[in-house]
Amino acid sequence: MSAAQTKPIELFYWPTPNGWKITIMLEELGVPYKVTYVDIGAGDQFKPDFLKISPNNRMPAIIDPEGPDGAPISVFESGAILQYLGRKFGRFYPEDPRARVEVEEWLMWQMGGFGPMLGQNHHFRVYAPEKLPYAMDRYLNETHRLYGVLNKRLEGRDFVAGDYSIADMALVGWATGWERQGMDLEKDFPNVARWLERMKARPAVRRGLAVGEDRRRQLDLSSDTKAQAVLFGQRAS
């Protein structure tokens, strides 16, 4: 069931593939929202007020002042947020049970595999202080396998699960990093390459990816040892 939004949704956000999922969805919906930046390099994700709504100390999270029955609600985990917004506004998350299952399959595939494995690949290729060949090969190979799964799925399809949906939104931010992940889309995954072009042609996707772009450029994890300690050591200081 669709709903109107009169008060802005508060998005706790940093410009990463998981954060982009929600800015893209909000831009596609065209609902009012305000961004509260969670500087993950400075340790904002460990602040008590943020932990009250995101106990896993991860962004994104949202507070919807017009939640169920009109009462505010907070939601953490990017996939759960996409599902919540899709149900509330009745868009990009089909109500037909079979179509919904299809979207959920690929959303969970992204949440359980395509995101975590690509993230580990990126970490060991780019940020790890010691180059560990076993770890690098392990995650590079798994990344390649997962892109192969996506490429096969997109054979003869414009989008991953029927019509354009939250599953595509969940995937696109991760797929934009294919070069740093050591992939060659044009050579090995042409269907993914064409899908990525279609996605980036959508104005709302471009706007969503641009939110906080300047802040992302300012955080250079390859040289900021303090930010590395916060992010990779999982401690506040």
QUIDA-V945040 format. One record per residue. N is the residue number from 1. OMEGA is omega as a letter, one per 40 degrees, with the letter a starting at -180 (* if undefined). Layout:
n=N omega=OMEGA
n=N omega=OMEGA
This chain:
n=1 omega=a
n=2 omega=a
n=3 omega=i
n=4 omega=a
n=5 omega=a
n=6 omega=i
n=7 omega=a
n=8 omega=i
n=9 omega=i
n=10 omega=a
n=11 omega=i
n=12 omega=a
n=13 omega=i
n=14 omega=a
n=15 omega=i
n=16 omega=i
n=17 omega=i
n=18 omega=i
n=19 omega=a
n=20 omega=i
n=21 omega=a
n=22 omega=i
n=23 omega=i
n=24 omega=a
n=25 omega=a
n=26 omega=i
n=27 omega=i
n=28 omega=a
n=29 omega=a
n=30 omega=i
n=31 omega=a
n=32 omega=i
n=33 omega=i
n=34 omega=a
n=35 omega=i
n=36 omega=a
n=37 omega=i
n=38 omega=a
n=39 omega=a
n=40 omega=i
n=41 omega=i
n=42 omega=i
n=43 omega=i
n=44 omega=a
n=45 omega=i
n=46 omega=a
n=47 omega=a
n=48 omega=a
n=49 omega=i
n=50 omega=a
n=51 omega=i
n=52 omega=a
n=53 omega=i
n=54 omega=a
n=55 omega=i
n=56 omega=a
n=57 omega=i
n=58 omega=i
n=59 omega=e
n=60 omega=i
n=61 omega=i
n=62 omega=i
n=63 omega=i
n=64 omega=a
n=65 omega=i
n=66 omega=a
n=67 omega=i
n=68 omega=a
n=69 omega=i
n=70 omega=a
n=71 omega=i
n=72 omega=i
n=73 omega=i
n=74 omega=i
n=75 omega=i
n=76 omega=a
n=77 omega=a
n=78 omega=i
n=79 omega=i
n=80 omega=i
n=81 omega=i
n=82 omega=i
n=83 omega=i
n=84 omega=a
n=85 omega=i
n=86 omega=i
n=87 omega=a
n=88 omega=a
n=89 omega=i
n=90 omega=a
n=91 omega=i
n=92 omega=i
n=93 omega=a
n=94 omega=i
n=95 omega=i
n=96 omega=a
n=97 omega=a
n=98 omega=i
n=99 omega=i
n=100 omega=i
n=101 omega=a
n=102 omega=i
n=103 omega=a
n=104 omega=i
n=105 omega=a
n=106 omega=i
n=107 omega=i
n=108 omega=i
n=109 omega=i
n=110 omega=a
n=111 omega=a
n=112 omega=a
n=113 omega=a
n=114 omega=i
n=115 omega=a
n=116 omega=a
n=117 omega=i
n=118 omega=i
n=119 omega=i
n=120 omega=i
n=121 omega=a
n=122 omega=a
n=123 omega=a
n=124 omega=i
n=125 omega=a
n=126 omega=a
n=127 omega=a
n=128 omega=a
n=129 omega=i
n=130 omega=i
n=131 omega=a
n=132 omega=a
n=133 omega=a
n=134 omega=a
n=135 omega=i
n=136 omega=a
n=137 omega=a
n=138 omega=a
n=139 omega=i
n=140 omega=a
n=141 omega=i
n=142 omega=i
n=143 omega=i
n=144 omega=i
n=145 omega=a
n=146 omega=i
n=147 omega=i
n=148 omega=i
n=149 omega=a
n=150 omega=a
n=151 omega=i
n=152 omega=a
n=153 omega=a
n=154 omega=i
n=155 omega=i
n=156 omega=a
n=157 omega=i
n=158 omega=a
n=159 omega=a
n=160 omega=a
n=161 omega=a
n=162 omega=i
n=163 omega=i
n=164 omega=a
n=165 omega=i
n=166 omega=i
n=167 omega=i
n=168 omega=i
n=169 omega=a
n=170 omega=a
n=171 omega=a
n=172 omega=a
n=173 omega=i
n=174 omega=a
n=175 omega=i
n=176 omega=a
n=177 omega=a
n=178 omega=a
n=179 omega=a
n=180 omega=i
n=181 omega=i
n=182 omega=a
n=183 omega=i
n=184 omega=a
n=185 omega=a
n=186 omega=a
n=187 omega=a
n=188 omega=a
n=189 omega=a
n=190 omega=i
n=191 omega=i
n=192 omega=i
n=193 omega=a
n=194 omega=i
n=195 omega=a
n=196 omega=i
n=197 omega=i
n=198 omega=a
n=199 omega=a
n=200 omega=i
n=201 omega=i
n=202 omega=a
n=203 omega=a
n=204 omega=i
n=205 omega=i
n=206 omega=i
n=207 omega=a
n=208 omega=i
n=209 omega=a
n=210 omega=a
n=211 omega=i
n=212 omega=a
n=213 omega=i
n=214 omega=i
n=215 omega=i
n=216 omega=i
n=217 omega=a
n=218 omega=a
n=219 omega=a
n=220 omega=a
n=221 omega=a
n=222 omega=a
n=223 omega=a
n=224 omega=a
n=225 omega=i
n=226 omega=i
n=227 omega=i
n=228 omega=a
n=229 omega=i
n=230 omega=a
n=231 omega=a
n=232 omega=i
n=233 omega=i
n=234 omega=i
n=235 omega=a
n=236 omega=i
n=237 omega=*
